[in-house]
Amino acid sequence: MSALEWVSAVLILFGSTLALTAAIALVRFRDTLARMHAATKPQVIGLVLVLLGAAIQVRGDVNAWMLVLMMLFVLLTAPVIAHLIGRTAYREQRYRDGLLQINELGDEEV
């Protein structure tokens, strides 16, 4: 195995481990805001690492650029999705009491 194949294998393994921990956290966390954190941060980084490892494996092929485009799409859309989920959770009051220290969306400070 060449050095690039080792790097690719390590990236794919580390990315899949991050995605697994994010999936476990989605099941174990109690409220929407904590689940939102688990669904965006490690899940996105894990997916990007797996796609980067796969792009190294298929380097020189047209499909490598498709993997790069997928990485960019995920990196651009994940913050927007997390923002919308957070706003919806706030509006429907699906968060633990005392969790928010500053309430910029409400009339009063919490």
ZABARO-255202 format. One record per residue (C-alpha): residue in one letter; x, y, z. Coordinates in steps of 0.5 Angstrom, whole numbers, plus 500, padded with zeros to 3 digits. Layout:
BEGIN
AXYZ ...
//
This chain:
BEGIN
M500500500 S502507498 A502513503 L496516500 E492510501 W494510508 V492517509 S486515505 A484509510 V486513516 L481519514 I475514512 L476511519 F476517523 G471520519 S466514520 T468514527 L466521528 A459520524 L458514529 T459518535 A454523532 A449518531 I449515538 A449522541 L443523536 V439518540 R442519547 F441527548 R435529551 D433536547 T433539540 L438544541 A443538544 R441534538 M442539533 H449540536 A450533535 A447533528 T451538525 K458539528 P461531528 Q457529523 V459534518 I466533519 G466526519 L462526512 V467531510 L473526512 V470520509 L469524502 L476527503 G479520504 A474517498 A477523493 I484521495 Q482514493 V479515486 R484521485 G485522477 D478520476 V472525474 N468522480 A474525485 W471532483 M464530484 L466528491 V469535492 L462538490 M459534495 M464536501 L462544499 F455543498 V455540505 L459545508 L455550505 T448548507 A449545514 P450552518 V443554514 I440547516 A442548524 H440555524 L433553522 I432547526 G434552532 R429557530 T424552530 A426549536 Y426556540 R419557537 E416551539 Q419551546 R423545545 Y429546549 R430545557 D429551562 G435554564 L439552558 L439559554 Q443564558 I441570553 N434570550 E435575544 L429573540 G424574546 D421580549 E425579556 E431576558 V431569561 
//
